[in-house]
């Protein structure tokens, strides 16, 4: 088990596979390194994959107070541990926000940046707007039925998403309410959109057309803010385009990260 110590003596878990130029993979909220396991065979021959459990997630420590600065410190601690001075980054949801924040603060650390299902507001705001959209239906439903309804409006290909989620390790079940609260509010008040014009790395932004949680126009707005960026709308996807349209995603990422793109 690979552990490094981040700020406030927080233990951060990470995994390394593959060989080649480093590719840092940052998971979504309430997920962990296992969300990227199915992609190892696609990228490990060309890249050294560094998968990190951000604090509050996976096998990393779960403090009772977390902010964006903490997440950035976690990633920096792993990079320093591995003597990585620059890398490609793929971030999904919360992980995309963290990668985006690093690209703003430390542009020299990022060669290329891929942001998946990343909006232009704190996640809690997106989640609250999403739930309010269906409030009249949700208030009369049981919790399990609410989850099923919301999933229908988050994802387009639920069969693929459900198969993927069954393969994820469950590291949330033992979390306390206070630990969950720390994660829930870790991005409160974070405004990355207004600073995104400072991102200099070539950036690919991926949105799913059927995502009601992080709506596609948020990704489009973000792309317009980053000078050297491309926006990709996956027409047959919701909140998990890398799973719902896996083949296209793998091909697009390989093309974007290809050395030939640097010419």
Secondary structure by P-SEA (a helix, b strand, c coil): cbbbbcccbbbbbbbbbbbccbbbbbbccccccccccccccccccccbbbbbbccccccccccccccaaaaaaaaaaaaaaacccbbbbbbcaaaaaaaaaaaaaccccccbbbbcccccccaaaaaaaaaaaaaaaaaaccaaaaaaaaaaaacccaaaaaaaaaacccccccccaaaaaaaaaccccccccccccccccbbbbbbbcccccccaaaaaaaaaacccbbbbbcccccccccccaaaaaaaaaaaaacccccc
